[in-house]
């Protein structure tokens, strides 16, 4: 399940790219030296998005503190 996987990786192994601001974009993870995009499938939900935001140091309460 994607939520569990995201808990294993460090913040240096996850990033947002391609957004108009630093607070948006597609999620990529570093696996075996290669960056890859997380696919938005049935396992991607609000809990997964919240986990990514926390790992990146972003707020999860809707307020921009970065």
PQR file with spaces between the fields and no chain letter, atoms N, CA, C, O and H, PARSE charges and radii, in Angstrom:
ATOM       1  N    UNK     1       0.834   -1.177    0.000 -0.4000 1.5000
ATOM       2  CA   UNK     1       0.000    0.000    0.000 -0.0000 2.0000
ATOM       3  C    UNK     1       0.882    1.246    0.000  0.5500 1.7000
ATOM       4  O    UNK     1       1.899    1.271    0.694 -0.5500 1.4000
ATOM       5  N    UNK     2       0.534    2.239   -0.731 -0.4000 1.5000
ATOM       6  CA   UNK     2       1.388    3.407   -0.916 -0.0000 2.0000
ATOM       7  C    UNK     2       1.624    4.167    0.382  0.5500 1.7000
ATOM       8  O    UNK     2       2.719    4.697    0.570 -0.5500 1.4000
ATOM       9  H    UNK     2      -0.292    2.218   -1.295  0.4000 1.0000
ATOM      10  N    UNK     3       0.660    4.246    1.277 -0.4000 1.5000
ATOM      11  CA   UNK     3       0.843    4.988    2.519 -0.0000 2.0000
ATOM      12  C    UNK     3       1.993    4.417    3.335  0.5500 1.7000
ATOM      13  O    UNK     3       2.783    5.172    3.901 -0.5500 1.4000
ATOM      14  H    UNK     3      -0.230    3.815    1.124  0.4000 1.0000
ATOM      15  N    UNK     4       2.097    3.110    3.401 -0.4000 1.5000
ATOM      16  CA   UNK     4       3.164    2.469    4.156 -0.0000 2.0000
ATOM      17  C    UNK     4       4.507    2.738    3.487  0.5500 1.7000
ATOM      18  O    UNK     4       5.483    3.051    4.169 -0.5500 1.4000
ATOM      19  H    UNK     4       1.455    2.496    2.941  0.4000 1.0000
ATOM      20  N    UNK     5       4.570    2.620    2.181 -0.4000 1.5000
ATOM      21  CA   UNK     5       5.805    2.870    1.448 -0.0000 2.0000
ATOM      22  C    UNK     5       6.327    4.278    1.711  0.5500 1.7000
ATOM      23  O    UNK     5       7.524    4.463    1.927 -0.5500 1.4000
ATOM      24  H    UNK     5       3.777    2.365    1.628  0.4000 1.0000
ATOM      25  N    UNK     6       5.452    5.258    1.696 -0.4000 1.5000
ATOM      26  CA   UNK     6       5.877    6.636    1.888 -0.0000 2.0000
ATOM      27  C    UNK     6       6.432    6.874    3.283  0.5500 1.7000
ATOM      28  O    UNK     6       7.243    7.781    3.474 -0.5500 1.4000
ATOM      29  H    UNK     6       4.479    5.107    1.521  0.4000 1.0000
ATOM      30  N    UNK     7       6.020    6.093    4.243 -0.4000 1.5000
ATOM      31  CA   UNK     7       6.544    6.252    5.593 -0.0000 2.0000
ATOM      32  C    UNK     7       7.983    5.776    5.694  0.5500 1.7000
ATOM      33  O    UNK     7       8.701    6.225    6.588 -0.5500 1.4000
ATOM      34  H    UNK     7       5.361    5.357    4.088  0.4000 1.0000
ATOM      35  N    UNK     8       8.430    4.898    4.828 -0.4000 1.5000
ATOM      36  CA   UNK     8       9.773    4.333    4.871 -0.0000 2.0000
ATOM      37  C    UNK     8      10.839    5.263    4.340  0.5500 1.7000
ATOM      38  O    UNK     8      11.988    5.185    4.777 -0.5500 1.4000
ATOM      39  H    UNK     8       7.847    4.534    4.102  0.4000 1.0000
ATOM      40  N    UNK     9      10.500    6.140    3.414 -0.4000 1.5000
ATOM      41  CA   UNK     9      11.516    6.925    2.731 -0.0000 2.0000
ATOM      42  C    UNK     9      11.732    8.253    3.431  0.5500 1.7000
ATOM      43  O    UNK     9      10.810    8.812    4.025 -0.5500 1.4000
ATOM      44  H    UNK     9       9.567    6.204    3.060  0.4000 1.0000
ATOM      45  N    UNK    10      12.946    8.749    3.357 -0.4000 1.5000
ATOM      46  CA   UNK    10      13.276   10.020    3.976 -0.0000 2.0000
ATOM      47  C    UNK    10      12.866   11.191    3.112  0.5500 1.7000
ATOM      48  O    UNK    10      12.545   11.031    1.935 -0.5500 1.4000
ATOM      49  H    UNK    10      13.695    8.295    2.875  0.4000 1.0000
ATOM      50  N    UNK    11      12.881   12.369    3.708 -0.4000 1.5000
ATOM      51  CA   UNK    11      12.467   13.560    2.966 -0.0000 2.0000
ATOM      52  C    UNK    11      13.422   13.885    1.830  0.5500 1.7000
ATOM      53  O    UNK    11      13.050   14.609    0.907 -0.5500 1.4000
ATOM      54  H    UNK    11      13.143   12.499    4.665  0.4000 1.0000
ATOM      55  N    UNK    12      14.656   13.362    1.875 -0.4000 1.5000
ATOM      56  CA   UNK    12      15.585   13.592    0.773 -0.0000 2.0000
ATOM      57  C    UNK    12      15.310   12.652   -0.401  0.5500 1.7000
ATOM      58  O    UNK    12      15.962   12.753   -1.441 -0.5500 1.4000
ATOM      59  H    UNK    12      14.958   12.774    2.625  0.4000 1.0000
ATOM      60  N    UNK    13      14.359   11.750   -0.242 -0.4000 1.5000
ATOM      61  CA   UNK    13      14.026   10.790   -1.296 -0.0000 2.0000
ATOM      62  C    UNK    13      12.632   11.020   -1.862  0.5500 1.7000
ATOM      63  O    UNK    13      12.081   10.156   -2.545 -0.5500 1.4000
ATOM      64  H    UNK    13      13.830   11.668    0.602  0.4000 1.0000
ATOM      65  N    UNK    14      12.068   12.183   -1.577 -0.4000 1.5000
ATOM      66  CA   UNK    14      10.737   12.513   -2.098 -0.0000 2.0000
ATOM      67  C    UNK    14      10.734   13.997   -2.454  0.5500 1.7000
ATOM      68  O    UNK    14      11.321   14.819   -1.750 -0.5500 1.4000
ATOM      69  H    UNK    14      12.515   12.885   -1.023  0.4000 1.0000
ATOM      70  N    UNK    15      10.063   14.326   -3.555 -0.4000 1.5000
ATOM      71  CA   UNK    15      10.033   15.721   -3.982 -0.0000 2.0000
ATOM      72  C    UNK    15       8.789   16.007   -4.796  0.5500 1.7000
ATOM      73  O    UNK    15       8.125   15.097   -5.292 -0.5500 1.4000
ATOM      74  H    UNK    15       9.586   13.658   -4.126  0.4000 1.0000
ATOM      75  N    UNK    16       8.482   17.302   -4.926 -0.4000 1.5000
ATOM      76  CA   UNK    16       7.435   17.783   -5.826 -0.0000 2.0000
ATOM      77  C    UNK    16       8.121   18.450   -7.004  0.5500 1.7000
ATOM      78  O    UNK    16       9.050   19.236   -6.817 -0.5500 1.4000
ATOM      79  H    UNK    16       9.022   18.042   -4.524  0.4000 1.0000
ATOM      80  N    UNK    17       7.678   18.148   -8.210 -0.4000 1.5000
ATOM      81  CA   UNK    17       8.257   18.755   -9.410 -0.0000 2.0000
ATOM      82  C    UNK    17       7.154   19.161  -10.379  0.5500 1.7000
ATOM      83  O    UNK    17       6.072   18.573  -10.393 -0.5500 1.4000
ATOM      84  H    UNK    17       6.924   17.509   -8.362  0.4000 1.0000
ATOM      85  N    UNK    18       7.440   20.162  -11.177 -0.4000 1.5000
ATOM      86  CA   UNK    18       6.530   20.560  -12.249 -0.0000 2.0000
ATOM      87  C    UNK    18       5.379   21.445  -11.822  0.5500 1.7000
ATOM      88  O    UNK    18       4.475   21.693  -12.620 -0.5500 1.4000
ATOM      89  H    UNK    18       8.319   20.640  -11.166  0.4000 1.0000
ATOM      90  N    UNK    19       5.380   21.927  -10.599 -0.4000 1.5000
ATOM      91  CA   UNK    19       4.305   22.804  -10.148 -0.0000 2.0000
ATOM      92  C    UNK    19       4.607   24.262  -10.422  0.5500 1.7000
ATOM      93  O    UNK    19       5.749   24.630  -10.696 -0.5500 1.4000
ATOM      94  H    UNK    19       6.115   21.725   -9.951  0.4000 1.0000
ATOM      95  N    UNK    20       3.585   25.083  -10.347 -0.4000 1.5000
ATOM      96  CA   UNK    20       3.764   26.522  -10.532 -0.0000 2.0000
ATOM      97  C    UNK    20       4.377   27.177   -9.305  0.5500 1.7000
ATOM      98  O    UNK    20       4.981   28.245   -9.408 -0.5500 1.4000
ATOM      99  H    UNK    20       2.657   24.784  -10.124  0.4000 1.0000
ATOM     100  N    UNK    21       4.226   26.541   -8.134 -0.4000 1.5000
ATOM     101  CA   UNK    21       4.797   27.038   -6.884 -0.0000 2.0000
ATOM     102  C    UNK    21       5.481   25.869   -6.187  0.5500 1.7000
ATOM     103  O    UNK    21       5.265   24.720   -6.573 -0.5500 1.4000
ATOM     104  H    UNK    21       3.735   25.674   -8.051  0.4000 1.0000
ATOM     105  N    UNK    22       6.299   26.130   -5.172 -0.4000 1.5000
ATOM     106  CA   UNK    22       6.943   25.044   -4.428 -0.0000 2.0000
ATOM     107  C    UNK    22       5.965   24.146   -3.670  0.5500 1.7000
ATOM     108  O    UNK    22       6.343   23.067   -3.213 -0.5500 1.4000
ATOM     109  H    UNK    22       6.475   27.063   -4.858  0.4000 1.0000
ATOM     110  N    UNK    23       4.727   24.578   -3.536 -0.4000 1.5000
ATOM     111  CA   UNK    23       3.724   23.819   -2.789 -0.0000 2.0000
ATOM     112  C    UNK    23       2.853   22.937   -3.672  0.5500 1.7000
ATOM     113  O    UNK    23       1.891   22.345   -3.183 -0.5500 1.4000
ATOM     114  H    UNK    23       4.420   25.455   -3.907  0.4000 1.0000
ATOM     115  N    UNK    24       3.166   22.834   -4.965 -0.4000 1.5000
ATOM     116  CA   UNK    24       2.366   21.988   -5.838 -0.0000 2.0000
ATOM     117  C    UNK    24       3.262   21.279   -6.839  0.5500 1.7000
ATOM     118  O    UNK    24       4.417   21.658   -7.034 -0.5500 1.4000
ATOM     119  H    UNK    24       3.947   23.315   -5.363  0.4000 1.0000
ATOM     120  N    UNK    25       2.725   20.260   -7.463 -0.4000 1.5000
ATOM     121  CA   UNK    25       3.463   19.507   -8.462 -0.0000 2.0000
ATOM     122  C    UNK    25       3.174   18.022   -8.338  0.5500 1.7000
ATOM     123  O    UNK    25       2.352   17.595   -7.527 -0.5500 1.4000
ATOM     124  H    UNK    25       1.786   19.952   -7.305  0.4000 1.0000
ATOM     125  N    UNK    26       3.862   17.248   -9.154 -0.4000 1.5000
ATOM     126  CA   UNK    26       3.695   15.803   -9.069 -0.0000 2.0000
ATOM     127  C    UNK    26       4.700   15.254   -8.061  0.5500 1.7000
ATOM     128  O    UNK    26       5.789   15.802   -7.892 -0.5500 1.4000
ATOM     129  H    UNK    26       4.530   17.594   -9.813  0.4000 1.0000
ATOM     130  N    UNK    27       4.327   14.190   -7.409 -0.4000 1.5000
ATOM     131  CA   UNK    27       5.171   13.576   -6.389 -0.0000 2.0000
ATOM     132  C    UNK    27       6.118   12.583   -7.057  0.5500 1.7000
ATOM     133  O    UNK    27       5.696   11.719   -7.826 -0.5500 1.4000
ATOM     134  H    UNK    27       3.442   13.745   -7.547  0.4000 1.0000
ATOM     135  N    UNK    28       7.412   12.724   -6.746 -0.4000 1.5000
ATOM     136  CA   UNK    28       8.401   11.769   -7.216 -0.0000 2.0000
ATOM     137  C    UNK    28       9.161   11.213   -6.024  0.5500 1.7000
ATOM     138  O    UNK    28       9.385   11.909   -5.035 -0.5500 1.4000
ATOM     139  H    UNK    28       7.755   13.426   -6.121  0.4000 1.0000
ATOM     140  N    UNK    29       9.555    9.945   -6.132 -0.4000 1.5000
ATOM     141  CA   UNK    29      10.365    9.305   -5.102 -0.0000 2.0000
ATOM     142  C    UNK    29      11.643    8.782   -5.741  0.5500 1.7000
ATOM     143  O    UNK    29      11.661    8.411   -6.915 -0.5500 1.4000
ATOM     144  H    UNK    29       9.372    9.379   -6.936  0.4000 1.0000
ATOM     145  N    UNK    30      12.706    8.758   -4.955 -0.4000 1.5000
ATOM     146  CA   UNK    30      13.991    8.256   -5.397 -0.0000 2.0000
ATOM     147  C    UNK    30      14.113    6.807   -4.970  0.5500 1.7000
ATOM     148  O    UNK    30      14.088    6.494   -3.779 -0.5500 1.4000
ATOM     149  H    UNK    30      12.692    9.060   -4.002  0.4000 1.0000
ATOM     150  N    UNK    31      14.245    5.928   -5.944 -0.4000 1.5000
ATOM     151  CA   UNK    31      14.335    4.500   -5.685 -0.0000 2.0000
ATOM     152  C    UNK    31      15.470    3.931   -6.525  0.5500 1.7000
ATOM     153  O    UNK    31      15.455    4.027   -7.753 -0.5500 1.4000
ATOM     154  H    UNK    31      14.265    6.182   -6.911  0.4000 1.0000
ATOM     155  N    UNK    32      16.442    3.344   -5.862 -0.4000 1.5000
ATOM     156  CA   UNK    32      17.605    2.764   -6.549 -0.0000 2.0000
ATOM     157  C    UNK    32      18.305    3.774   -7.460  0.5500 1.7000
ATOM     158  O    UNK    32      18.745    3.427   -8.556 -0.5500 1.4000
ATOM     159  H    UNK    32      16.454    3.266   -4.865  0.4000 1.0000
ATOM     160  N    UNK    33      18.405    5.025   -7.001 -0.4000 1.5000
ATOM     161  CA   UNK    33      19.118    6.049   -7.753 -0.0000 2.0000
ATOM     162  C    UNK    33      18.346    6.702   -8.875  0.5500 1.7000
ATOM     163  O    UNK    33      18.905    7.520   -9.606 -0.5500 1.4000
ATOM     164  H    UNK    33      18.047    5.307   -6.110  0.4000 1.0000
ATOM     165  N    UNK    34      17.070    6.366   -9.035 -0.4000 1.5000
ATOM     166  CA   UNK    34      16.254    6.916  -10.116 -0.0000 2.0000
ATOM     167  C    UNK    34      14.990    7.550   -9.545  0.5500 1.7000
ATOM     168  O    UNK    34      14.301    6.953   -8.718 -0.5500 1.4000
ATOM     169  H    UNK    34      16.616    5.702   -8.441  0.4000 1.0000
ATOM     170  N    UNK    35      14.694    8.779  -10.003 -0.4000 1.5000
ATOM     171  CA   UNK    35      13.457    9.449   -9.604 -0.0000 2.0000
ATOM     172  C    UNK    35      12.306    8.917  -10.448  0.5500 1.7000
ATOM     173  O    UNK    35      12.432    8.788  -11.666 -0.5500 1.4000
ATOM     174  H    UNK    35      15.254    9.263  -10.675  0.4000 1.0000
ATOM     175  N    UNK    36      11.191    8.610   -9.804 -0.4000 1.5000
ATOM     176  CA   UNK    36       9.996    8.138  -10.497 -0.0000 2.0000
ATOM     177  C    UNK    36       8.752    8.782   -9.927  0.5500 1.7000
ATOM     178  O    UNK    36       8.706    9.129   -8.747 -0.5500 1.4000
ATOM     179  H    UNK    36      11.089    8.715   -8.815  0.4000 1.0000
ATOM     180  N    UNK    37       7.750    8.940  -10.762 -0.4000 1.5000
ATOM     181  CA   UNK    37       6.495    9.581  -10.376 -0.0000 2.0000
ATOM     182  C    UNK    37       5.570    8.591   -9.678  0.5500 1.7000
ATOM     183  O    UNK    37       5.452    7.436  -10.087 -0.5500 1.4000
ATOM     184  H    UNK    37       7.787    8.659  -11.720  0.4000 1.0000
ATOM     185  N    UNK    38       4.921    9.062   -8.625 -0.4000 1.5000
ATOM     186  CA   UNK    38       3.878    8.278   -7.964 -0.0000 2.0000
ATOM     187  C    UNK    38       2.625    8.384   -8.831  0.5500 1.7000
ATOM     188  O    UNK    38       2.178    9.489   -9.137 -0.5500 1.4000
ATOM     189  H    UNK    38       5.017   10.000   -8.293  0.4000 1.0000
ATOM     190  N    UNK    39       2.069    7.272   -9.220 -0.4000 1.5000
ATOM     191  CA   UNK    39       0.852    7.271  -10.033 -0.0000 2.0000
ATOM     192  C    UNK    39      -0.361    7.482   -9.148  0.5500 1.7000
ATOM     193  O    UNK    39      -0.453    6.916   -8.059 -0.5500 1.4000
ATOM     194  H    UNK    39       2.432    6.374   -8.971  0.4000 1.0000
ATOM     195  N    UNK    40      -1.282    8.291   -9.616 -0.4000 1.5000
ATOM     196  CA   UNK    40      -2.522    8.538   -8.874 -0.0000 2.0000
ATOM     197  C    UNK    40      -3.506    7.424   -9.208  0.5500 1.7000
ATOM     198  O    UNK    40      -4.294    7.531  -10.148 -0.5500 1.4000
ATOM     199  H    UNK    40      -1.208    8.751  -10.500  0.4000 1.0000
ATOM     200  N    UNK    41      -3.446    6.374   -8.437 -0.4000 1.5000
ATOM     201  CA   UNK    41      -4.365    5.256   -8.650 -0.0000 2.0000
ATOM     202  C    UNK    41      -5.274    5.106   -7.439  0.5500 1.7000
ATOM     203  O    UNK    41      -5.385    6.032   -6.636 -0.5500 1.4000
ATOM     204  H    UNK    41      -2.806    6.287   -7.674  0.4000 1.0000
ATOM     205  N    UNK    42      -5.908    3.991   -7.297 -0.4000 1.5000
ATOM     206  CA   UNK    42      -6.877    3.806   -6.223 -0.0000 2.0000
ATOM     207  C    UNK    42      -6.244    3.856   -4.835  0.5500 1.7000
ATOM     208  O    UNK    42      -6.955    4.050   -3.849 -0.5500 1.4000
ATOM     209  H    UNK    42      -5.818    3.238   -7.949  0.4000 1.0000
ATOM     210  N    UNK    43      -4.907    3.683   -4.733 -0.4000 1.5000
ATOM     211  CA   UNK    43      -4.252    3.730   -3.433 -0.0000 2.0000
ATOM     212  C    UNK    43      -3.859    5.137   -3.001  0.5500 1.7000
ATOM     213  O    UNK    43      -3.500    5.347   -1.843 -0.5500 1.4000
ATOM     214  H    UNK    43      -4.330    3.525   -5.534  0.4000 1.0000
ATOM     215  N    UNK    44      -3.921    6.102   -3.913 -0.4000 1.5000
ATOM     216  CA   UNK    44      -3.558    7.479   -3.569 -0.0000 2.0000
ATOM     217  C    UNK    44      -4.787    8.177   -3.032  0.5500 1.7000
ATOM     218  O    UNK    44      -5.819    8.236   -3.700 -0.5500 1.4000
ATOM     219  H    UNK    44      -4.213    5.931   -4.855  0.4000 1.0000
ATOM     220  N    UNK    45      -4.681    8.701   -1.838 -0.4000 1.5000
ATOM     221  CA   UNK    45      -5.828    9.345   -1.193 -0.0000 2.0000
ATOM     222  C    UNK    45      -5.348   10.510   -0.347  0.5500 1.7000
ATOM     223  O    UNK    45      -4.165   10.850   -0.373 -0.5500 1.4000
ATOM     224  H    UNK    45      -3.843    8.653   -1.294  0.4000 1.0000
ATOM     225  N    UNK    46      -6.245   11.121    0.398 -0.4000 1.5000
ATOM     226  CA   UNK    46      -5.902   12.279    1.226 -0.0000 2.0000
ATOM     227  C    UNK    46      -4.858   11.921    2.286  0.5500 1.7000
ATOM     228  O    UNK    46      -4.002   12.743    2.614 -0.5500 1.4000
ATOM     229  H    UNK    46      -7.206   10.845    0.419  0.4000 1.0000
ATOM     230  N    UNK    47      -4.923   10.710    2.816 -0.4000 1.5000
ATOM     231  CA   UNK    47      -3.941   10.296    3.821 -0.0000 2.0000
ATOM     232  C    UNK    47      -2.543   10.221    3.218  0.5500 1.7000
ATOM     233  O    UNK    47      -1.571   10.622    3.858 -0.5500 1.4000
ATOM     234  H    UNK    47      -5.618   10.042    2.549  0.4000 1.0000
ATOM     235  N    UNK    48      -2.434    9.714    1.995 -0.4000 1.5000
ATOM     236  CA   UNK    48      -1.137    9.648    1.317 -0.0000 2.0000
ATOM     237  C    UNK    48      -0.618   11.053    1.033  0.5500 1.7000
ATOM     238  O    UNK    48       0.567   11.325    1.226 -0.5500 1.4000
ATOM     239  H    UNK    48      -3.224    9.389    1.475  0.4000 1.0000
ATOM     240  N    UNK    49      -1.481   11.938    0.582 -0.4000 1.5000
ATOM     241  CA   UNK    49      -1.086   13.323    0.311 -0.0000 2.0000
ATOM     242  C    UNK    49      -0.620   14.013    1.592  0.5500 1.7000
ATOM     243  O    UNK    49       0.367   14.748    1.573 -0.5500 1.4000
ATOM     244  H    UNK    49      -2.444   11.718    0.424  0.4000 1.0000
ATOM     245  N    UNK    50      -1.311   13.785    2.688 -0.4000 1.5000
ATOM     246  CA   UNK    50      -0.920   14.359    3.973 -0.0000 2.0000
ATOM     247  C    UNK    50       0.445   13.837    4.401  0.5500 1.7000
ATOM     248  O    UNK    50       1.262   14.594    4.924 -0.5500 1.4000
ATOM     249  H    UNK    50      -2.113   13.188    2.704  0.4000 1.0000
ATOM     250  N    UNK    51       0.698   12.548    4.185 -0.4000 1.5000
ATOM     251  CA   UNK    51       1.993   11.956    4.532 -0.0000 2.0000
ATOM     252  C    UNK    51       3.109   12.615    3.737  0.5500 1.7000
ATOM     253  O    UNK    51       4.154   12.945    4.299 -0.5500 1.4000
ATOM     254  H    UNK    51       0.034   11.933    3.760  0.4000 1.0000
ATOM     255  N    UNK    52       2.907   12.810    2.446 -0.4000 1.5000
ATOM     256  CA   UNK    52       3.912   13.458    1.601 -0.0000 2.0000
ATOM     257  C    UNK    52       4.154   14.883    2.082  0.5500 1.7000
ATOM     258  O    UNK    52       5.303   15.308    2.196 -0.5500 1.4000
ATOM     259  H    UNK    52       2.058   12.542    1.989  0.4000 1.0000
ATOM     260  N    UNK    53       3.099   15.616    2.363 -0.4000 1.5000
ATOM     261  CA   UNK    53       3.258   16.993    2.844 -0.0000 2.0000
ATOM     262  C    UNK    53       4.076   17.032    4.126  0.5500 1.7000
ATOM     263  O    UNK    53       4.958   17.878    4.274 -0.5500 1.4000
ATOM     264  H    UNK    53       2.166   15.270    2.271  0.4000 1.0000
ATOM     265  N    UNK    54       3.794   16.136    5.043 -0.4000 1.5000
ATOM     266  CA   UNK    54       4.556   16.090    6.298 -0.0000 2.0000
ATOM     267  C    UNK    54       6.022   15.774    6.033  0.5500 1.7000
ATOM     268  O    UNK    54       6.906   16.404    6.614 -0.5500 1.4000
ATOM     269  H    UNK    54       3.077   15.449    4.923  0.4000 1.0000
ATOM     270  N    UNK    55       6.289   14.801    5.157 -0.4000 1.5000
ATOM     271  CA   UNK    55       7.665   14.422    4.870 -0.0000 2.0000
ATOM     272  C    UNK    55       8.446   15.557    4.218  0.5500 1.7000
ATOM     273  O    UNK    55       9.654   15.677    4.421 -0.5500 1.4000
ATOM     274  H    UNK    55       5.571   14.290    4.685  0.4000 1.0000
ATOM     275  N    UNK    56       7.771   16.377    3.448 -0.4000 1.5000
ATOM     276  CA   UNK    56       8.418   17.507    2.787 -0.0000 2.0000
ATOM     277  C    UNK    56       8.499   18.731    3.697  0.5500 1.7000
ATOM     278  O    UNK    56       9.099   19.740    3.325 -0.5500 1.4000
ATOM     279  H    UNK    56       6.789   16.279    3.283  0.4000 1.0000
ATOM     280  N    UNK    57       7.902   18.651    4.879 -0.4000 1.5000
ATOM     281  CA   UNK    57       7.942   19.768    5.815 -0.0000 2.0000
ATOM     282  C    UNK    57       6.866   20.805    5.565  0.5500 1.7000
ATOM     283  O    UNK    57       6.938   21.912    6.097 -0.5500 1.4000
ATOM     284  H    UNK    57       7.415   17.831    5.181  0.4000 1.0000
ATOM     285  N    UNK    58       5.869   20.462    4.762 -0.4000 1.5000
ATOM     286  CA   UNK    58       4.786   21.381    4.470 -0.0000 2.0000
ATOM     287  C    UNK    58       3.676   21.228    5.495  0.5500 1.7000
ATOM     288  O    UNK    58       3.546   20.175    6.120 -0.5500 1.4000
ATOM     289  H    UNK    58       5.811   19.562    4.330  0.4000 1.0000
ATOM     290  N    UNK    59       2.879   22.267    5.672 -0.4000 1.5000
ATOM     291  CA   UNK    59       1.763   22.180    6.614 -0.0000 2.0000
ATOM     292  C    UNK    59       0.694   21.218    6.105  0.5500 1.7000
ATOM     293  O    UNK    59       0.535   21.030    4.899 -0.5500 1.4000
ATOM     294  H    UNK    59       2.984   23.123    5.165  0.4000 1.0000
ATOM     295  N    UNK    60      -0.016   20.630    7.016 -0.4000 1.5000
ATOM     296  CA   UNK    60      -1.111   19.733    6.625 -0.0000 2.0000
ATOM     297  C    UNK    60      -2.452   20.292    7.087  0.5500 1.7000
ATOM     298  O    UNK    60      -3.472   19.607    7.010 -0.5500 1.4000
ATOM     299  H    UNK    60       0.114   20.783    7.996  0.4000 1.0000
ATOM     300  N    UNK    61      -2.453   21.527    7.563 -0.4000 1.5000
ATOM     301  CA   UNK    61      -3.688   22.141    8.045 -0.0000 2.0000
ATOM     302  C    UNK    61      -4.220   23.196    7.088  0.5500 1.7000
ATOM     303  O    UNK    61      -5.122   23.956    7.441 -0.5500 1.4000
ATOM     304  H    UNK    61      -1.624   22.084    7.626  0.4000 1.0000
ATOM     305  N    UNK    62      -3.667   23.250    5.876 -0.4000 1.5000
ATOM     306  CA   UNK    62      -4.137   24.212    4.886 -0.0000 2.0000
ATOM     307  C    UNK    62      -3.472   25.555    4.950  0.5500 1.7000
ATOM     308  O    UNK    62      -3.797   26.437    4.155 -0.5500 1.4000
ATOM     309  H    UNK    62      -2.934   22.633    5.589  0.4000 1.0000
ATOM     310  N    UNK    63      -2.530   25.749    5.891 -0.4000 1.5000
ATOM     311  CA   UNK    63      -1.838   27.027    6.016 -0.0000 2.0000
ATOM     312  C    UNK    63      -0.397   26.881    5.529  0.5500 1.7000
ATOM     313  O    UNK    63       0.282   25.904    5.849 -0.5500 1.4000
ATOM     314  H    UNK    63      -2.266   25.033    6.537  0.4000 1.0000
ATOM     315  N    UNK    64       0.049   27.841    4.770 -0.4000 1.5000
ATOM     316  CA   UNK    64       1.409   27.838    4.235 -0.0000 2.0000
ATOM     317  C    UNK    64       2.355   28.424    5.272  0.5500 1.7000
ATOM     318  O    UNK    64       2.265   29.608    5.598 -0.5500 1.4000
ATOM     319  H    UNK    64      -0.502   28.634    4.510  0.4000 1.0000
ATOM     320  N    UNK    65       3.259   27.604    5.790 -0.4000 1.5000
ATOM     321  CA   UNK    65       4.229   28.097    6.768 -0.0000 2.0000
ATOM     322  C    UNK    65       5.643   28.013    6.244  0.5500 1.7000
ATOM     323  O    UNK    65       6.584   28.346    6.964 -0.5500 1.4000
ATOM     324  H    UNK    65       3.332   26.642    5.526  0.4000 1.0000
ATOM     325  N    UNK    66       5.819   27.579    5.016 -0.4000 1.5000
ATOM     326  CA   UNK    66       7.148   27.429    4.446 -0.0000 2.0000
ATOM     327  C    UNK    66       7.507   28.565    3.545  0.5500 1.7000
ATOM     328  O    UNK    66       8.602   28.586    2.984 -0.5500 1.4000
ATOM     329  H    UNK    66       5.054   27.309    4.431  0.4000 1.0000
